[in-house]
Amino acid sequence: MNIFQKWYHTYLRDPQVLIFIILGTAIIIILMTLGKILTPVIASLILAYLLEGLIKPLEKKGFPRIIAVCIVFFLFLLALLFLVLGLIPLLSKQIGQFLQDLPKMIATWKDQLMRLPERYPHIVNESEIERIVDTLNTMLGQFGQNILSFSIASVRSIINIIIYMVIVPLMIFFLLKDKYKILKIIKQSLPENIGFASQVWQEVNHKIAKFIQGKIWEIFIVWFVSYITFFIFNLKFSVLLSLLVGLSVIVPYVGATVMTIPVALVAYFQWGFTNDFMYVLMSYFIIQILDGNLLVPLLLSEIVKLHPLAIIIGILVFGGLWGGWGVLFAIPLVTLVHAIFKSWPIKNLSKT
């Protein structure tokens, strides 16, 4: 009991800490219970937060906020229009081509597997290969069922996307335009003694803002360089693969490793074990090395200070809790945890 009382007085006695814990618990409960319903609101908040980074420089140059909001919002609509009319049709075309070539790829893979017992009879057993082929056929059947169910549910998904494309931009505009009014209402509804929560938010906001800016630049640079590289080698599905390679940098270490598999498979089915296959893989590894050793330290100096082990554990923990969304926001969440531990009022309390 003495140990527990000492721990309590050291870590949890400060009212600011208790208020922070209550606010954090309330936010988690809301996200866990109403997360799906509030998806458009959450998406609007995230996009408005990203666009706010473009509005501030315009305000510093003397633009009134409403003018800066209109300029940035117009650019956002242009980017959205390009995504809907330009990039998505091209990606859907390449995805269709990939699905058409997928049976041929699997047939080639099965043929190569069936030849392994002949080439390496002392290492590979024919029964094991047959078991792998049966598993592959089962997986292919499940994949076909998933494609069919996705196509059936696509009508409802398209309707939801159309609704979101109208609602989300409107919410973003009003969040940006009435930012200070909304913040004033939120501050009035919060307790007065929130110094610790405010301190954590300031540090997290500073780091996450720099992280997002650097990550966006990293995604576009890796995407562009990968597309040029794949286009020079005339690799199939170059737009789709380069986009996935660019997006893979969102998940450090894991994303680059996972994306090696589709790049290698597409290159192998296109050329086999030839010089072109080796050149593509070498180019891909060079891009990843330059990204990890040049771009990341240059663009993400704040995040580099986080230990790689902390980032990997964060990806595993938050990915296990919230799936793809947890993986996507793993680094911001790790940054939040790091800021909490860094700002936690321990020394002052231990002296008392």
C-alpha positions in Angstrom: 0.0 0.0 0.0 2.9 2.4 0.7 4.4 1.6 -2.7 1.0 2.2 -4.3 0.4 5.5 -2.4 3.9 6.8 -3.3 3.3 5.9 -7.0 -0.1 7.6 -6.9 1.3 10.8 -5.3 4.1 10.8 -7.8 2.2 10.3 -11.0 -1.6 10.8 -10.6 -2.2 13.4 -7.8 -2.0 16.4 -10.1 -5.5 17.5 -11.1 -4.3 18.4 -14.6 -3.3 14.7 -15.1 -6.7 13.5 -13.9 -8.4 15.9 -16.3 -6.2 14.7 -19.1 -7.0 11.1 -18.4 -10.7 11.8 -18.3 -10.6 13.7 -21.6 -8.5 11.0 -23.3 -10.8 8.2 -22.1 -13.9 10.1 -23.3 -12.3 10.6 -26.8 -11.4 6.9 -27.0 -14.9 5.8 -25.9 -16.5 8.1 -28.6 -14.2 6.8 -31.3 -14.8 3.1 -30.3 -18.6 3.5 -30.1 -19.4 6.1 -32.8 -16.3 5.8 -35.0 -18.2 4.5 -38.1 -21.0 7.0 -37.8 -18.6 9.9 -37.4 -16.3 8.8 -40.2 -17.1 11.8 -42.4 -16.5 14.1 -39.5 -13.2 12.5 -38.6 -12.1 12.6 -42.3 -13.1 16.3 -42.5 -11.2 17.1 -39.3 -8.0 15.4 -40.6 -8.2 17.1 -44.0 -9.0 20.5 -42.5 -5.9 20.0 -40.2 -3.8 19.3 -43.2 -5.1 22.2 -45.2 -4.6 24.5 -42.2 -0.8 24.1 -42.8 -1.3 25.8 -46.2 -3.5 28.6 -44.8 -1.1 29.8 -42.2 1.7 30.9 -44.7 -0.9 32.9 -46.6 -2.1 34.6 -43.5 1.5 35.5 -42.6 1.9 37.2 -46.0 -1.1 39.5 -45.2 -4.0 37.6 -46.7 -7.3 37.9 -44.8 -8.3 34.4 -43.4 -11.4 34.1 -45.5 -9.4 34.8 -48.7 -6.7 32.3 -47.7 -9.4 29.7 -46.9 -11.0 30.3 -50.3 -7.6 29.9 -52.2 -6.6 26.8 -50.3 -10.1 25.2 -50.6 -10.2 25.9 -54.4 -6.8 24.2 -54.8 -8.1 21.3 -52.7 -11.2 21.0 -55.0 -8.8 21.0 -58.1 -6.7 18.2 -56.5 -9.9 16.2 -55.7 -11.1 16.7 -59.3 -7.8 15.5 -60.7 -8.0 12.5 -58.4 -11.6 11.6 -59.5 -11.3 12.3 -63.2 -7.6 11.6 -63.9 -5.9 9.2 -61.5 -8.7 6.9 -60.4 -9.8 5.9 -63.9 -6.2 5.2 -64.8 -5.7 3.1 -61.7 -9.0 1.2 -62.2 -7.9 0.4 -65.7 -4.6 -1.0 -64.5 -6.3 -2.9 -61.7 -8.6 -4.5 -64.3 -5.6 -5.5 -66.4 -4.0 -7.0 -63.3 -7.1 -9.0 -62.5 -7.1 -10.3 -66.1 -3.5 -11.3 -66.0 -3.8 -12.8 -62.5 -4.9 -16.3 -63.6 -2.0 -16.5 -66.0 0.4 -15.5 -63.3 -1.0 -18.1 -60.9 -0.9 -20.8 -63.6 2.8 -19.9 -64.3 3.5 -20.1 -60.6 1.8 -23.5 -60.2 3.8 -24.8 -63.2 7.0 -23.7 -61.6 6.0 -25.3 -58.3 5.2 -28.6 -60.0 8.7 -28.7 -61.6 10.5 -28.3 -58.3 10.4 -32.0 -57.3 12.0 -32.9 -60.6 14.8 -30.3 -60.1 15.4 -30.8 -56.4 14.1 -34.3 -55.5 16.1 -34.6 -52.3 14.8 -31.2 -51.0 11.3 -30.8 -52.2 8.6 -33.5 -51.8 5.9 -33.9 -54.5 3.1 -34.3 -51.9 4.1 -31.0 -50.2 3.9 -29.3 -53.6 0.5 -30.7 -54.2 -0.6 -29.5 -50.8 0.7 -26.0 -51.7 -1.2 -26.1 -55.0 -4.4 -27.1 -53.3 -4.0 -24.2 -50.8 -3.4 -21.9 -53.8 -6.5 -23.1 -55.5 -8.6 -22.5 -52.3 -7.1 -19.0 -51.9 -7.9 -18.3 -55.6 -11.5 -19.4 -55.1 -11.9 -17.2 -52.0 -10.4 -14.3 -53.9 -13.0 -14.8 -56.7 -15.8 -14.8 -54.1 -14.4 -11.7 -52.5 -14.3 -10.0 -55.9 -17.9 -11.0 -56.6 -19.2 -9.8 -53.2 -17.3 -6.6 -53.6 -18.9 -6.0 -57.0 -22.3 -6.6 -55.5 -21.7 -4.2 -52.6 -20.0 -1.7 -54.9 -23.3 0.1 -55.7 -23.9 1.0 -52.1 -20.2 2.0 -51.7 -20.4 4.3 -54.8 -23.5 6.0 -53.3 -21.7 6.5 -50.0 -18.6 7.9 -51.8 -20.8 10.3 -53.7 -22.5 11.5 -50.5 -19.0 11.8 -48.8 -17.7 13.8 -51.8 -20.4 16.4 -51.1 -20.6 16.4 -47.3 -16.9 16.2 -46.5 -15.8 19.2 -48.7 -18.6 21.3 -47.2 -17.6 20.3 -43.6 -13.9 21.1 -44.4 -14.8 24.6 -45.7 -16.8 25.5 -42.6 -14.2 24.0 -40.3 -11.5 26.2 -41.9 -13.7 29.3 -42.1 -15.0 29.1 -38.6 -11.9 27.6 -37.0 -11.6 30.2 -34.2 -15.3 30.2 -33.4 -15.3 26.4 -33.0 -12.1 26.5 -30.9 -13.7 29.2 -28.6 -16.7 27.0 -28.1 -14.6 24.0 -27.3 -12.4 25.9 -24.8 -15.5 27.2 -23.1 -16.8 23.7 -22.6 -13.5 22.3 -21.2 -12.3 22.6 -17.6 -10.1 25.5 -16.8 -7.2 23.5 -15.4 -6.0 21.7 -18.6 -2.4 23.0 -18.6 -0.9 19.5 -19.0 -3.3 18.6 -21.8 -2.5 21.9 -23.5 1.2 21.2 -23.2 0.9 17.7 -24.7 -1.2 19.1 -27.5 1.3 21.8 -28.4 4.2 19.4 -28.6 2.2 16.8 -30.6 0.8 19.5 -32.9 4.3 20.8 -33.6 5.7 17.3 -34.4 2.7 16.0 -36.3 2.5 19.1 -38.5 6.1 18.7 -39.5 5.6 14.9 -39.9 2.6 15.4 -42.2 4.3 18.0 -44.4 7.5 15.8 -44.7 5.5 12.7 -45.3 3.4 14.2 -48.1 6.6 15.3 -49.9 8.2 11.9 -49.3 5.2 10.1 -50.8 5.2 12.3 -53.9 8.9 12.1 -54.4 9.1 8.3 -54.0 6.0 7.9 -56.2 7.4 10.0 -59.0 10.9 8.4 -58.9 9.4 4.9 -58.8 7.0 5.7 -61.7 9.9 7.0 -63.8 12.0 4.0 -63.0 9.3 1.4 -63.8 8.3 3.4 -66.9 11.9 3.3 -68.2 12.0 -0.5 -67.7 8.5 -0.8 -69.2 7.3 -2.7 -66.2 3.6 -3.6 -66.3 1.2 -1.8 -64.0 3.8 0.9 -63.5 1.2 3.5 -62.3 -0.4 1.2 -59.8 2.9 -0.2 -58.5 4.6 3.2 -58.2 1.5 4.6 -56.3 1.6 1.7 -53.9 5.4 2.1 -53.4 4.8 5.8 -52.7 2.0 5.1 -50.2 4.1 2.4 -48.5 6.4 5.0 -47.0 3.5 5.9 -44.6 4.4 2.7 -42.7 8.1 2.8 -42.1 10.2 -0.4 -42.5 7.2 -2.6 -42.9 5.8 -0.9 -46.1 9.0 -1.1 -48.1 9.4 -4.8 -47.1 5.8 -5.7 -48.1 6.0 -3.8 -51.4 9.0 -5.8 -52.5 6.8 -8.9 -53.0 4.3 -7.4 -55.7 7.2 -5.6 -57.5 9.2 -8.8 -57.6 6.3 -11.0 -58.7 5.1 -8.6 -61.5 8.7 -8.4 -62.8 9.2 -12.1 -62.6 6.0 -12.9 -64.5 6.9 -10.4 -67.1 10.5 -11.3 -67.7 11.4 -14.3 -65.6 14.9 -14.5 -64.0 16.5 -12.2 -66.5 18.7 -9.1 -66.4 15.6 -6.9 -66.6 14.2 -8.6 -63.5 17.4 -8.0 -61.6 17.7 -4.4 -62.8 14.2 -3.6 -61.6 14.8 -5.1 -58.2 18.2 -3.3 -57.9 16.5 0.0 -58.8 13.8 -0.6 -56.3 16.3 -1.3 -53.5 18.3 1.8 -54.4 15.1 3.9 -54.2 14.4 2.5 -50.7 18.0 3.0 -49.6 17.9 6.7 -50.8 14.5 7.2 -49.1 15.6 5.8 -45.8 19.1 7.4 -45.7 18.5 10.7 -47.5 14.8 11.7 -47.7 13.7 10.6 -44.2 16.5 12.4 -42.3 16.0 15.5 -44.5 12.2 15.8 -44.4 11.4 14.1 -41.1 14.1 15.2 -38.7 11.5 15.3 -35.8 10.3 11.7 -36.4 13.9 10.4 -36.8 14.4 11.2 -33.1 11.9 8.4 -32.3 13.6 5.1 -31.8 12.9 2.6 -34.7 11.9 -0.1 -32.1 9.2 2.3 -30.8 7.9 2.9 -34.3 7.7 -0.9 -35.1 6.0 -1.7 -31.7 3.6 1.2 -32.4 2.7 -0.2 -35.8 2.1 -3.7 -34.3 0.1 -2.4 -31.3 -2.1 0.1 -33.0 -2.4 -2.0 -36.2 -3.7 -4.9 -34.0 -6.1 -2.6 -32.2 -7.6 -0.7 -35.2 -6.4 -2.5 -38.3 -5.5 -0.5 -41.3 -6.4 2.8 -39.6 -4.1 2.0 -36.7 -1.2 1.2 -39.0 -1.9 4.5 -41.0 -1.8 6.6 -37.8 0.8 4.6 -36.0 3.5 7.3 -36.0 1.2 10.2 -34.9 -0.1 7.9 -32.1 3.5 7.0 -31.1 4.3 10.7 -31.2 1.4 11.3 -28.9 2.5 8.6 -26.4 6.1 10.0 -26.5 4.8 13.6 -25.8 2.7 12.3 -22.9 5.7 10.6 -21.3 7.9 13.5 -22.0 5.5 16.1 -20.5 4.2 14.0 -17.6 4.7 16.0 -14.4 6.8 13.6 -12.4 9.7 15.7 -11.0 7.6 18.4 -9.4 5.3 15.9 -7.7 8.2 13.7 -6.5 9.7 16.7 -4.7 6.4 17.4 -2.9 
